Amino acid sequence: MTLKHARLFILFVLIFSSQITSAQQPGGAAIFSIKGKVVDDANGQPLEFATVAVKRMRDSSLVSGTITNTAGEFKIADIGPGGYSVEIAFIGYEKFTGRVAFRPQGSAPVNDMGVIRLKLSAQMLEGAEISADKSFVMNNIDRKTYNTDQLAVTAGGNVSDVLQNVPSVEVDADGTVSLRGNENVTILIDGRPSGLTGAGGKSLLESIPSSAIEKVEVLTNPSAKYDPDGISGIINIVTKKNKLQGFTGSVGASTSFEDRYAANLSLNYRKGRWNVSTNYGFNKDFREFTGKTYRESYFNDVTDILKQDEIGFSNRLNHNLKITTDYNITDRSTISGSALFNIGENDNTNDVNYKLFGSDDIMDSLYIRTTDGSGDGLNMDFDLAFRHNFKQEGRLLNIQTTASFDSDENLNSYRQQGYYDESQPVPVMPFLQNDKEIDDNKIYTGSIDYEHPISKDKKFETGIKTTIRDLDTDYESESFNDSAQQFINDINLTNQFVYQDALHAFYAQYRQSINKFGFQLGVRSEYAVTESELITTGEKFDKDYFSVFPSAFVTYKPDDKSQFKVTYSRRINRPRGQQINPFADYDDPLNIRKGNPFLDPEYTDSYEAEYSRFIGKISLTFTGYARFTHDYIQRYRTFTPDGVTVTTFENLSESRNYGLETILNGSPYKWWSFTFSTNLFKNEIDASNLQDDLNSESFSASGRIFTTFKLPYKLELQLSYFYRAPMKVTQGTMKDMQMATIAVSKKVLKDKGVITFRVADPLDIQRFGFEFEDETYRQDFTRRRSQRTFTLGFTYRFGELKDGGRTRNRDNQPREEMDFGD
């Protein structure tokens, strides 16, 4: 018998013995009960699966025990007269110990301990401001939460800098986000889709300042309640919303030596039934980038070589404003509204040097293509929600509508000039071309969610949701005609592509806890109607389909220091936008990109098994995962005899992903905390439906460490480093990638101000690249963006710093800051 089994056996014997003792009491002996509710001290959220133990005061022997239900409640019955200690524990929180006493006569039959607030083990109060040093990582039943507002290494940056410090998440040099090595991830803002999160999230990464972000939630296996989009899961970016009573706020600014500036202002007023908050951020982001490409092509026993050098810059200016208002209509009903405005403009210049060589290694031709671009955009997100808490505790109705409008206009001018050598141009008129792209995207959602507690340890949830998307891309191209001496429309390039879809969903899920076990079963059904049209040619591509998405969660908590969790969910990736637009993108005439309107959605069955353990002040989490994707969507490249690489998208038969993720998080000393994560994974791709020789399998790994040192004189040092090993993909290999950041901060002005100095990429090692090869060509590509930068920032907090917690109703139900994902 193992030590763990011995403990469980002893626990069973003690409880059984106590029940026998109680049963042998005289018939007239009084029997009592103890009940209460356990919540998080910082935010009032109920803590499910907290362990409650009742021990005799005289000898500390165990009398009885239980765990809290979904509402954080517990009740222990059949307690005899006497004095008892009640111990309550939950992973990551300080243990609570209370005392109760029952007399044979005169004591109430039920001792209600009320609301018991557990504090995070690393929490500290500093002065008048409630500023708990929250754990960077918090592990919940369906998500991991990363409190990124503590990161000095993101000061003066944007969302990209924040995500680069989140375990499991990667951001490459082109701004593409991936989760556990998979680029198909859904990105949400405050639990809702936004026009900013389109195009792989790139607009979002570059538009919202890091100062506006409170935390990042990662859901690798969301339940049936949440949208199933995103094969690898959901990344939810939660913006800041002050919870302090009265009038409070903060102001900050930062600058760098690389022409990058940022400023932010946050204001909040809470009084009575009203709460109004606003957050404004300004961000000027200048970045240089370089790229190199080497390609050999093989046709008719002849080898041609292309050497391509790229250099350029991008300059973005963004204003981000969010306003949120909450009004408690009654003690049980709340109406909330929010508006997010993001205005941006950008300009960029890009020079690409093309050198073509023959088999004799003599340069055949040289030309330089210069691109000058500019653009502006406006995004508006609106949200209106009504929330009602019924008299029955835990019974809840939530109605929500959202609307997102995103419009962008981008202009590009191209000039392509031939040269005899590096300095002597060919005496002919250069090729001149202009293009304009206008994107107009609209997203509407409406949802109703209902939660109904069946009993203290059973809960049923159901809801409906409709999402409507309207995505319109209008592209115009014109080239200069020497004969007419004017620009003439390129009819073979100009096009307008419109995509519309409507998703109608219904879900239901049931949750129950049984002793130390908990489980949740759910199912979501969706009917999708998609319509896309190439206005220029009149071609239409329609697809309707019905899908079912089951999910399951099982947890087991043997003690207050460890937990097992097994989960399953089915996910979907719906092709949209440039993935299905058949018109080609000719920004680089030797590397053309176009979509495939005949793509099918891909479905993934996702499995996870997780074990969490607290060892002193350190938490350790192991997660094994497996994903099986059918009709896997992947980029597919072909090389034409005229020297052009064409990249499109194809459905491959299947992909299989296996991995083990480890997260080590803790604060062993008051002056040191850290988060260390690794991800070891294997990818298998079956592309036999296209070519047998495209089948591949590969192993790869990534690791990230983030650590904080509290130094004397109120100084704090933060270090962040990330590395991902080379990874094989279809038709090639993704090169290794690494990045590092160092930041030092100091509290001033009675701890109300913070000065931060940040160095990004101090070792000048950040890069991104691919290697591709088949029987017709071999290509090596490397790109570098945002090299070493130095940023200095200052933030000051002001106002009535009173910890008001969350607004509560008479039934003591916490009001959520947002209703995530539904």
N, C-alpha and C positions, 0 to 999 in steps of 0.2 A: 504493500500500500504506500503510495507516494505521500509526501507531506501535505500536498494540497488536498488529496482525498481524505487524509487523516483529519484535517481541519474541518472539512465538510461533514465528516462522520461525527466529530465531537459536537459541532454546531447542531446537528440533527438530534443527537442524544440529549443535549441540554434543553433544546426546545421541547422535545418529547417529554423529558422528565418534568419540565415546568408545567406542561399541560396535565400530566398525571397528578402533580401536586395540587393544581387548581381543581381538578375533578374530584379530589378527595376532601376538598374543603367542606365544612358543614353546610347543610342546605341553606342556612340562613345567612352565610357569609356574603359580604358585598363584593360584587364584581365591577371593575371599572375599565374605562377605555381612554386611550390617548390619541389625539389627532392633531394635525397641523398641515402647513403648506411650506414647501422649500422653494426659494427663488434665488436668482442671481442678484447679489447686492448692488451691482453696478447698473443693471438695466431692468430688473424686475421680472425677467423671463423665468417661467417655471423650470425646475430642474428635474427631468424624468430620470428614473433609475438611481436616485440617491439612496444610499443604504441607511436604515434607521434601526438602531439596536437599543433595547431596554435592558438595563442591568440593575441588580440589587445594590443599594448603597453600602450595605454592611460587608459584603464579600466580593463585589464586582462580578458576581455570577450572571451569566446571560439568562434572561427571562423570556424574551421574545424578540422578534425582529421582522422587518418587511422592507420593501423598496417603494419609492414614490411612483405615482402613475403619471400619465401624460400631462396632467395639470399641476404636477409637483406635489400632489396631496398624498397623505398617508393616514392610516387609522389602524391602531393595534388594540384588540379587544381582549377580554378575559384576563385582566390584570387584578391581582388580589391586593388587599390593604398593605401599606408599607411605603418606604421611601425608595425612589428609583432615580438613576441617571439615564438620560436619553442622549445618545450619541448619533450624530448625523454626519455622513461623509459623502463626498462626491469627488471624482477624479479632477485634480487641478485646483481644488478649493480647500480652504482651511476648515478643519473639523470643528463642528459645533457640539458643545456639551451643555445640557440643561438638566434641571432637577425638578421632579414632581413628587408629591406625597399624597397618599390616600389614607383616610381614617375610616374605620368601620362604620362610624356614624358621623354625619355632618359634611362629608365631601360630596361634591357633585359627581354624578355617574360618569361624566365625560370631561376630561381635562383638555381644553382646546389651547394648544401652544401658539396658535395664531400663525402669522407669517414669519418664517425663519429665513433670514438673509445670509447666504454663504458668500464669503469674500474669496476672490482669487488668491492663491497662495503667494503671488508676487506683488500683491497690491500695496501701495503706500500712499498716504495722504501728505500733500505738500502745501503747508500754509493754509490760506483761506480757500485756495482753489482745489476742487476735487479733481485730481489728475492722476488716477490710478495708473501705475506702470503695468498695464495689461499684458498678459502673455501674448507674444507675437502670434502664436498659433493656438486656435481653439477648435477642438474636434467635436462636432455634433453628429447626430444620427445620420444625416444625409449630406453633410458638407463640412469642409474645413474653412475656417475664417481666419484671415491674416490681417492684423491690425496695423495697416501700413501708415497710419498717421504718425507713427513713432519713428519713421525712417528719415534720419538726417541725410542719408545717401541719395535721397530723391529731391532735396531742396532745390528750387529753381527749375525743376524739370517738368515733364508732363506725364501722362498716363503710361507711356512707354517705359519711362524710368521706374515707375512703380511696379509694373508687371515683371520687369527684369529681376526683381528681388523677391518674387513669389515662387515658392517651391512648385514644381511640376510644370511651370509656365516658361515658355521661351519666346523671345522676340528677336527676329533676325534683322539684318542691316536694311532690309526693304520694308520693315515695319510689319511683317507677317507674324501673327500670333499662333502658337501651337501649344497644345496641352498633352503632356506625356508623349511628345514627338509627333503628334497628329495635328495638322493644320485645321481640320474640320472641327471647330469649336464655336459655340454660340456665345457672343459677348452682349451683355445686357447692362443698362444703366439704371440703377435703383430698381432692378427686377423687371425692367420693361424694355422691349425693343426700341431702338432709336435709329433715325436716319444716319446718325453719326457712326453707327456700328456696321455699316455696309462696307463693301470692298475690303473684306478681311479685317475690318476694324482699324484701317490705317488712318482714316480721318479722325476717329476717336482718339487714337494714340497721340496725334500731333495737335489736337485742338483743346483738350481739357488740361489745365495745369494740375500738377501733383498736389498742390495745396488744397484743392477742392475735394480730395479723396480721403475718406475716413477708413475704409477697409475694403478688402477684396474677398469675395466668397467663391470657392471652387467646389463645384458639384460634379464629380466624375460619374456618379450613378444617380441621377435625380429620380424622384418618385413620380408616380402617375399624375400627380398634381401639376407638374411643371411641363412646359413644352418639350417635346422629344427631339427637337432640332439640335444638331451638334453631336457628331459621332463620339468625340472624346469627352463631351460634357458641356458644362456651362461655366462661364466666368462672369460673375455679377459684380460690377463696380459700384460701390455704395458711396454716394457723395455725403459730405458733412451736413449735419443738422444738429444745432445746439440743443441740449436738454436742460440748460440752466435757467432758473427762475429769474424774473426781472429783465433788465437790459444788459446784454453782454455782447462782446465782439472781439475781433482780432484784426490786425492789419500787418501786412508783411510785404517785403520787396527783396529782389535779388538781382545780381548782375554778374556777368562773366567777362573774361578778356576776349571772348570770341564773338562779340556782338550778339549776346543773348541776354534778354531781360525778362523779368516776371514781377508781377505785383498781385496782391489779393486783399480783399476786404470781406470780412464776415460779420454780420449783425444778426442778433436774435432778441426778440422781445416776447416774453411769456408772462401773462397775467390773467387770472380768472379763467374764463373759458377759451381765451384766444392765445394762439401761438403763431407768431410771424417770424420767419427767418429768411435771410438773403445771403447769397455768396457770389461775389464778383471776382473774376480772375482775368488778368491780362498776361499774355505770353508772346514774346518775340523770340523766334527760334531760327537762328542762322546755322546751317550745317553744310560742310563741304563733303564731297564724296569722290572717290576714285574707283576705277574698275579696269581690269585687264582680262582679255579673252585671247586664247590661243586655240586655233582649230585646224585640223588636217582633214581633208576630204579626199575620198578615193573613188575615181570613176575612170573606167577604160585604162586601167594600169597607170593612171596619172595621179600624182599627189599634188594637191594645191594647198597652200598654207595661208591662213588669215591671222594677222596679228592686230588686235584691236585695243587701243588705249582710250580710256574715258576719264574726264575730269569735269567737275561742275560744282554747283552749289544750289541750295534751296533756302529761301527766306520766307518764313511764315509769320503772320501777325494775327492773333486771335483774341477776341473778347468773349468771355463766358459768364453768363448771369443766370442764377437760379433763384426763384422766389417760391417759398412754400408757406401755406396758410392752413392752420387747423382750427376748427371751431367745434367745441363740445355742445351740441344742440341740447342734449340732456346728459344726465350722469351716465347713460348707457349708449348714447348715439353720438357719433363724431362724423363730421364731413371735412374732407381734406382736399386741397387743390394745390397744384404746383405748375410752374412754367419754367422751362429751360430755354435760354436763347444763346446761340453761339454764332458769332459773326467772324468771318475770317477772310484774309486775303493772302496771296502768295505770289512770289516771282522766282524764277529759276533759270539757270543757264547751264548748258551741257555741251561740251565739245568731245566728239568721238573721232579718233584718228584711225583710219582703216589702211592697213598695208597688206597687199596681196602678193604672194610669192609663188613662183612655179617650182617644178621639181628640182631645178638647178639652183635653188635658193637665191635667185635673182629677183628683185622686186619688179613685179609687172605693173602695178599701179598703186597710187597713193591718193587718197582724198580725205577731206575733213568735213564732218557734218556737224553744224552748230545749231543748237536748239535754244531759243529764247521763249520762255513761257511766263504766263501770268494768269491769275484766276481769283475769283472771290466766291464765297459761299455763305449761305444763311441756313441755320437749322433751328427749328422751334419744336419743342416737345411740351405737350399739355397733358395734365392728369387730373381727373376728378374722381373721388372715391367716397363712398358712404359705408360706415362700419357700425354695426349694432350688436351689443352684447345683451343677450337675454338674461332673465333672472336666474335661470339654471346656469351654474358656473361652467364655463368652457363652451357654452353654446353660442355660436357666432354666425353672423351673416355679413358678407362683404360684397359690395357691388362696385365695379370699377370700370372706367372708360379712359382710353388714352388716344392721343392723336399726335403723330410726328410728321413734320414737313421739312424736307431737306432739298435745297436747290443749290447747284453749283454751276459755274460757267468758267471754262478754262480755254485760254487762247495760246497757240503755239506757232512760232515762225521758224522755218527750217531753211538753212543755207548750206548747200553742199558744193564744195569747190575741189576740183582736181588739181594735183601738184605733180611736177616732174621729180622734185626732191623735197626735202624738209622746208625749203625756203622759196622755191620758185613755182608759182601757180601756173597752171595751164591757161593759155590766153583765150579762153572761151567763157561765155556767160555762165555763172554758177547756176545750179538748179535751186529755185526758190519755191517754197510751198508754205501755205498757212492752213491751220485747221482750228476748228472751234467745236468744243463739246459741251453740251448743256444737259445736265442730269437733274431730273425733277422726280423726287421720290416721296411717296405718301404711305404711311402705315397707320391703320386704325385697329384698335382692339376694344372688345367689350367682354366682361366676364362677371359671373355670379358664383360665389363660393359659400358653401354652408358647412359648418362643423357642428356635430351633435354628439355629446358624450352619452354613451349608453349607460355606463356606470363609472365608478372612479378609475377603473383600469381598462376601460373599453371606449373606443371613440370611432365614429364614422364620419367621413368627409365626402362631399360630392360637389360637382360644379360643372358649369358649361362655359365655353369661351369661343369667340369668333375673332379671327384676325384677317384683315383685308390689306393687301399690298398692291400698290400701283407704282411701278418703276418705269421711267421713261428716259431713254438715252437718245439724244439727237446729235448726230455728228456730221459736220460739214468740212469738206476739204477742197482747196483750190490751189492750182499751180500756175506759175508765171509763164505766159506764152510769149516767146521771143518775137514771133511774127506780129501778134496783135498788140504787143507791149502792154499787156494787162493780165491780171489774174483771172483764170477761167475755172469754173467748177469741175472737180474731178468726179464725174458721174459714177465711176466704178468704186469710189471710196466713200462718197457721201451716203449716209443711211440714217434711219431712225428705227430704233428697236424698242418695243413696248412689251413689258411683262406684267401680268396681273395674276394674282391668286387669291383664293378665299379658303380659309381653313375653319372648319366647324368641329369643335371637340367637346366630348363629354368624358368625365372621369369619376371614379368612385374608389375609395380606399378605406380599409378597416385596420385599426391599430389596437393592440391589446398587450398588456403585460401580465405575466404569470410568474410570480415569485421573482427569480433572478433573470428570467427570460423576457424578452419583448419581441414582438413581430409586427410587421405591417405588410399587408397585401393590397395591391391596387391594379387597376386596369384603366387605360385611356383609349378611346376610339376617336378616330379623326376621318373626316371626309374632305378631300382636297380637290379643288377645281382650279386648274392652271390654264392660262391662255397667254400666248406670246405671238407677236406679229412683227414682221419686218416690213414696216410701212413702205419703204422704198420699193420693194418688189411685190408687195401684197401677199407674201408667204405667211401662212399661219401654222402654229404648232400648238396643239391643245393636248392636255393630258389630265384625266380625272382618275382618282384612285382612293380606295378605302384602306385604312391601316388600323391595326390594333397593337397597343403598346403595354404589355404587362410589366409589373415591377414587384419586387419582394425584398424585404429587409428582415433579418433575424439578428438579435443581439443577445449576448449572455454576459452577465457581470458577476463573476464568482466572488469578488470582494470590491472594496472601495478604491483599489489601486490598479485594477486591470479590467479589460473589456474585450470581448470577441464580437466581431460583426461580419455577417455574410450578406451580400446584396446582389441583386440582378435587375437589369432594366433593358428595354429594347429602345433603340435610338434610330433616327433617320437623318439623312442629309439630302435636302431638296436642291437640285441645281438651279441657280438663278443668275441674273446679271450677265457678266462677261463670260461665264461658263457656257452659256447657251446662245450667245449672240454670234451668228455665223459670219458677220462681217469682220474682216481682219484689221488688226492694229499695226500700222506701218511706221511707228515712231522710229524703230530701227529697221531699215529695209532689208538687212541681212538676217534679222531675227524677228520673224513675224509671229504674232499671236492671234488666235481666233477661237471662238466658242463652238460648241456642238449642240444644236437645238434638239437632238434626238437622245440626249442623255436621260437615263432612268434614275429615279432616286435610289440611294443606297441605304440598306438597312443593316444595323449592327446589334448583335446580342452581346451585352457587356456583363461580365461577372467579376466580383471582387470578394476577397476574404481579408479581413483586417484584424490585427491584434494590437491593442494599446496597453501600455504599462507605465505606471509611475514608480520611479525609483528615487526616493527622496524628493529633491526639487527638480528632477529631470524626467521628462516624458519621452517615451520611445514608441513609435508606431511603425509596424510592418504592414504593408498592403500588397498582396499578390493580386494581379488582375489578368484578365484574358478578354480579348475582343475578337469577334468573328463577324466580318463585314461581307455582305453579298452585293454584287454589282458595284464593286469598289471604284470610285471615281478618281482618276489619276491623270496627271499631265502626260501627253504622248507626243514625242518629237519625231519628225521626219526631215530628211535632208534631200533637197532637190538638186538635180544636175547643174542648175545655174548658180549654185553656191548659197542657197537660202535655207535657213533652219525654220521650219514651221512647227509651232507648238499649239496643240489643241487639247481637248479633254476626251477621254474614253472611259466606258465602263469595263473594268476588268472582272474576271470571274469571281475572285474572292481574295480577301486579305485576312491574315491571322496575326494577332499581336499578343505577346505574352510578356509580363514584366513583374518586377518586384521593386516597390518604392519604400524607402526608409526615411523617416523624419525623426530627428533627435532634437529636442527643444528643452531648454531649461535655464535656470538661473542658480547655479550652485553656490554663488556668493553674491552679496549685495552689489558688488562692483562689477560683476560679469554675467552676461546672459548671451545665449547663442541659439542659432537654428542651423542645423546641418541636415541636408537632404541628398539622397542619391536615388537614381532611377536606372535600373538594369533591365533591358528589354530586348526581345527578339521579334523581328518582323518577317513574315512569310507572305509572298505575293504570288498568286496564281493568275497569270495573264495568258493562259493557253488559248483563250477565245480569240486573242489577237495573234500571238506568236509564241510557240513553245519555248523559244530561247529567251523570252522575257521573264520567265519564272525566276524568282529570286528569294533568298533568305539571308538575313544579316543579324548580327548582334551589335548592340551599341550601349552606351552608358552616358549618363550626365550626373553632375554633382554641383551643389551650391552650398556655400557657407555664408552666413550672416551673423556677425557678432558685435556686441556692444560692451565697451569698457567705461565704467564711471570713474573718472579721475578726480584728484583733488581740485579745489578751487572751482567746483561746479562745472568742470569740463567733462565732455563725453566724446568718446571715439567710436566710430562705427566703420566696419570693414565688410565689404561684400565681394564675393568672387563666384563666377559661374564657368563651368566647362562642360562641353558636350563632345563626345568622341565622334569620329567619322561615322556616317550612317548610310547604308546602301538603300537606294530608291530605284524605282523602275527606270531602266536604261542608264543608270549611273550611280554616283556616290556623292552624298552631301559631305563637304569638308567639315573638319572639326571647327568648333566655335568657342570663344571664351571672352569674358569681359570682367572688369573689376572696377570698384569704386571705393574711395576713402572719404570720410567726412568727419569733421571735428565741430562740436557745438559747445557753447557756453551760455549759461543762464545769467542774466543781468537784471537790473532794475527790480530787485526784490522778487526774482524768479518769474516776473511777468513778461520778460523779454528773452529772446534766444537769438544769439548770433551763430551762424553756420558757415563753415568753409568746406567746400566739396570739390574733389578732384575725380572726374570721370575718366576711365581708361588711363590710369597713371602709367602703365607699362606699355601703352601704345600697341595693344595686341588684338584689338577687336576687328573681326573680319567675317566674311560670309562667302561661301563659294560652292561650286559643283564641278564634277567631272562626268562627262557623258561619252559613251563609246558604243558603236555597233559596226557592222561590216562596211558602212559607207562613210563614216566620219568618226573623229575623236575630238572632243572639245573640253577645254579647261577654262573655268570662269571664276574670278575672284572679285569681290566688291568690298570696299571699306567706306564706312559712313560715320560721321560724328566722332572724329578722333579726339585726342586728349583735350578736356575742357576744365577750366577752373571757375568756380562759382562762389560768390559771397552773398549771403542772405541774412535778413533780420526779420523777426516776427515779434509782435507785441500784443498781449491779451489785456483786455480792459473790461470794466463793468462790474455788476453785482454778482460776485462769484458764489452763488448759493446752489447746492446740490438739490435740485428739485426732483430728480429721478424722472420716471415717466408719469404722464398724466394717468390717473387711475379712476375707475368708475367705483360705484358703491359696492359692487361685488368683487372689488379688488382685482379686476382683470387688467393686465397691462395693455396699453394701446400701442400697437406696432408702429414703428416709424415708416414702414412700407410693407406692402403685401407682395412678397417676392414671387415673380414668375407666373402668376396666375391671372 
